[in-house]
Amino acid sequence: MPTASPSRVKRHVAVAAALLIGIPGVAVSLTGPAAAQPLESHCGNETGNKSVQGFISHEELRRSLQQIEQSSNGHVSVDVAGYSNQGREIWSARVGEGDTVVMVQSQIHGNEMHGTAALLDALRTLGNNSKRSEEIRKAVTIVAVPKLNPDGGELVTRQNARSWSDVVADFPQLASARTAWNYNTRLGGFDVNRDFNPNLDYVPQAGDFPGNSASTGWYITPEAQAARDVYRALEQEFGTVHVFADLHNQAACYTGVGMDDFTTLSISGRFITNPAQHGNWPKFNYDASRRVNVAVYDALQSGNSPQSKVTLYPQNTNLPGTALGSFALRGSATILFETRGQTQSWGQKQHGMLTKQVEDGLFGIIDSITDGTLNNIDPERYELIPERMNVPRS
């Protein structure tokens, strides 16, 4: 495919920005003076072991959730959704009594920590006595799982702390199975975000292993089981989990088409290439996912601030074994948040801004449900979000 000229790229981005922001006939460029971080500057993507003291430990999460529950005057309720392989609590927090339910989970990868802080800040706001929060609670029910992988969080690792022998002990029928493809044989532990299946009643079978990235998962990790159980209970209560958001981090050194600086967030609603490949899932609704993503994009567009540097995560994904892929098949509008910078390479740099960006993005969904504008979003606007790309090298 031939490379577009710079002028053509800038013109495309300007038109796209105008359509995304919803200003007919006005071409608002996403380029211009860089306010976030110029591409020529150091991006901080090297590996290392930066301090994570500014992030939230398991014990700090316990105290924060207790404080939020106590100060909310009954608006926020906290429960134990399950336990990790090492016996740590996996908490859920619920607020609101609306007919539309939004489930948000964070830190399925233990070293991706910004979403946890953002969820705590959001819960504090949702539980307060402001008029806005009261209106939200009447319209929306929000259920948060702020740290799905507490063992990985304490170890500061992507994977959880579970061995293959632990799995076989829990599922003896897998004694003859090949080790699951998402098991880290060098470090131990699983990538929990490949352990999901759209069939919530699936029972692991030896013939389904080792699997691959394009296949469904098995619910062989206690963390995925906890998320499934929260999701299942909400589905039984509401009929459909209307929105599911999964909060992650990505590498620091990406940019976007037409951008002169680094992207601070990538989002996506595409995780299934062909839903029919995985059986009959009549509730699958890609347009609903696209609308949710546009709502987040719109909420973060504020001039040339770093928060506005939002890109579209690569769209060539087919990941039915992720929570996002499995729950999309069941009918949830899904959105992936990929905040800039892995914890171990990025440390606390820009921590406050990145946490606030996630919180504001989540409220873009919640507010649009509350005021009834979400369903009026043109899903085709999703295709105009600037695509994430690697930083050009000279």
Backbone hydrogen bonds, N-H to C=O, Kabsch-Sander energy under -0.5 kcal/mol:
donor,donor_aa,acceptor,acceptor_aa,energy
9,V,5,S,-2.5
10,K,6,P,-2.5
11,R,7,S,-2.1
12,H,8,R,-2.5
13,V,9,V,-2.5
14,A,10,K,-2.3
15,V,11,R,-2.2
16,A,12,H,-2.5
17,A,13,V,-2.6
18,A,14,A,-2.0
19,L,15,V,-2.2
20,L,16,A,-2.7
21,I,17,A,-2.6
22,G,18,A,-1.0
23,I,18,A,-2.3
26,V,23,I,-1.8
27,A,25,G,-0.6
28,V,14,A,-0.7
28,V,26,V,-1.0
29,S,27,A,-0.7
39,L,260,D,-1.5
41,S,38,P,-1.7
50,K,344,Q,-2.1
55,F,52,V,-1.7
57,S,55,F,-0.6
61,L,57,S,-2.3
62,R,58,H,-2.0
63,R,59,E,-2.1
64,S,60,E,-2.5
65,L,61,L,-2.6
66,Q,62,R,-2.1
67,Q,63,R,-2.4
68,I,64,S,-2.6
69,E,65,L,-2.5
70,Q,66,Q,-2.3
71,S,67,Q,-2.4
72,S,68,I,-1.0
73,N,70,Q,-0.7
74,G,69,E,-0.8
75,H,72,S,-1.3
77,S,94,R,-2.5
79,D,92,S,-2.8
81,A,79,D,-0.7
81,A,90,I,-3.0
82,G,90,I,-1.0
84,S,88,R,-2.9
87,G,84,S,-1.7
90,I,82,G,-2.7
91,W,89,E,-0.6
92,S,79,D,-2.7
93,A,144,A,-2.5
94,R,77,S,-2.9
95,V,142,I,-2.3
96,G,75,H,-0.6
97,E,137,R,-3.2
98,G,140,V,-0.8
100,T,139,A,-1.2
101,V,99,D,-0.5
102,V,141,T,-2.9
103,M,243,V,-2.8
104,V,143,V,-2.6
105,Q,245,A,-2.3
106,S,145,V,-2.4
107,Q,247,L,-0.9
110,G,108,I,-0.6
110,G,157,T,-0.5
110,G,158,R,-1.1
112,E,109,H,-2.0
113,M,111,N,-0.6
116,T,113,M,-0.7
117,A,113,M,-1.1
118,A,114,H,-2.0
119,L,115,G,-2.5
120,L,116,T,-1.9
121,D,117,A,-2.2
122,A,118,A,-2.4
123,L,119,L,-2.5
124,R,120,L,-2.1
125,T,121,D,-1.9
126,L,122,A,-2.9
127,G,123,L,-1.7
128,N,125,T,-1.4
134,E,130,S,-2.0
135,E,131,K,-2.4
136,I,132,R,-2.3
137,R,133,S,-2.6
138,K,134,E,-1.5
139,A,135,E,-1.2
139,A,136,I,-0.7
140,V,136,I,-3.0
141,T,100,T,-3.0
142,I,95,V,-3.2
142,I,140,V,-0.5
143,V,102,V,-2.7
144,A,93,A,-3.0
145,V,104,V,-2.8
148,L,106,S,-2.7
149,N,107,Q,-1.6
153,G,149,N,-2.0
154,E,150,P,-2.1
155,L,151,D,-2.1
156,V,152,G,-1.1
157,T,152,G,-2.2
160,N,190,F,-1.8
167,V,163,S,-1.5
168,V,164,W,-2.4
169,A,165,S,-2.1
170,D,166,D,-1.6
171,F,167,V,-2.5
174,L,171,F,-2.5
175,A,172,P,-1.8
177,A,174,L,-1.4
181,W,210,P,-2.4
183,Y,180,A,-1.7
184,N,189,G,-3.2
185,T,183,Y,-1.1
188,G,184,N,-2.8
189,G,162,R,-0.9
191,D,182,N,-2.0
192,V,190,F,-1.2
194,R,191,D,-1.2
195,D,192,V,-1.9
196,F,321,G,-2.6
200,L,198,P,-1.1
202,Y,199,N,-2.0
208,D,205,Q,-2.0
209,F,206,A,-1.6
215,S,212,N,-1.9
217,G,196,F,-3.6
219,Y,195,D,-1.6
225,Q,221,T,-2.1
226,A,222,P,-2.0
227,A,223,E,-2.1
228,R,224,A,-2.6
229,D,225,Q,-2.4
230,V,226,A,-2.2
231,Y,227,A,-2.6
232,R,228,R,-3.3
233,A,229,D,-2.1
234,L,230,V,-1.9
235,E,231,Y,-2.6
236,Q,232,R,-2.5
237,E,233,A,-1.6
238,F,234,L,-3.2
239,G,235,E,-2.3
240,T,238,F,-0.5
242,H,240,T,-1.0
243,V,101,V,-1.7
244,F,333,A,-2.9
245,A,103,M,-2.6
246,D,335,I,-2.2
247,L,105,Q,-2.5
248,H,246,D,-0.6
248,H,337,F,-2.9
250,Q,339,T,-3.0
254,Y,252,A,-0.8
255,T,389,M,-2.8
257,V,387,E,-1.8
259,M,256,G,-2.6
262,F,37,Q,-1.4
263,T,254,Y,-2.0
264,T,309,K,-1.8
265,L,309,K,-1.3
266,S,338,E,-1.9
267,I,311,T,-2.3
268,S,336,L,-1.0
271,F,269,G,-0.6
277,Q,274,N,-1.7
278,H,275,P,-1.7
279,G,276,A,-1.4
281,W,279,G,-0.8
284,F,281,W,-1.6
289,S,285,N,-1.4
290,R,286,Y,-2.3
291,R,287,D,-2.4
292,V,288,A,-1.9
293,N,289,S,-2.0
294,V,290,R,-2.1
295,A,291,R,-2.3
296,V,292,V,-1.7
297,Y,293,N,-2.5
298,D,294,V,-3.1
299,A,295,A,-1.8
300,L,296,V,-1.1
300,L,297,Y,-0.9
301,Q,298,D,-1.2
302,S,300,L,-1.0
305,S,302,S,-1.8
308,S,305,S,-1.5
309,K,306,P,-1.7
310,V,308,S,-2.3
311,T,265,L,-2.6
312,L,386,P,-2.9
313,Y,267,I,-2.9
313,Y,311,T,-0.6
317,T,315,Q,-0.7
319,L,271,F,-3.0
322,T,319,L,-1.5
325,G,319,L,-0.5
326,S,322,T,-2.6
327,F,323,A,-2.5
328,A,324,L,-1.8
329,L,325,G,-1.7
330,R,326,S,-1.0
331,G,328,A,-1.6
332,S,327,F,-2.2
333,A,242,H,-2.6
334,T,332,S,-0.6
335,I,244,F,-1.8
336,L,268,S,-2.4
337,F,246,D,-2.5
338,E,266,S,-2.7
338,E,336,L,-0.5
339,T,248,H,-2.5
339,T,337,F,-0.5
340,R,264,T,-2.0
341,G,250,Q,-1.4
343,T,111,N,-1.7
345,S,342,Q,-0.6
346,W,342,Q,-2.5
347,G,343,T,-2.7
349,K,346,W,-1.5
351,H,348,Q,-2.3
354,L,350,Q,-2.5
355,T,351,H,-2.4
356,K,352,G,-2.3
357,Q,353,M,-2.1
358,V,354,L,-1.7
359,E,355,T,-2.2
360,D,356,K,-3.0
361,G,357,Q,-2.3
362,L,358,V,-2.4
363,F,359,E,-2.2
364,G,360,D,-1.2
365,I,361,G,-1.1
365,I,362,L,-0.5
366,I,362,L,-2.3
367,D,363,F,-3.0
368,S,364,G,-1.2
369,I,365,I,-1.7
370,T,366,I,-2.3
371,D,367,D,-2.7
372,G,369,I,-0.6
373,T,368,S,-1.0
374,L,368,S,-2.0
376,N,373,T,-1.1
377,I,374,L,-1.6
381,R,378,D,-1.8
382,Y,379,P,-1.6
383,E,380,E,-1.2
384,L,381,R,-1.5
385,I,382,Y,-1.5
388,R,312,L,-2.6
389,M,255,T,-2.5
391,V,253,C,-0.9
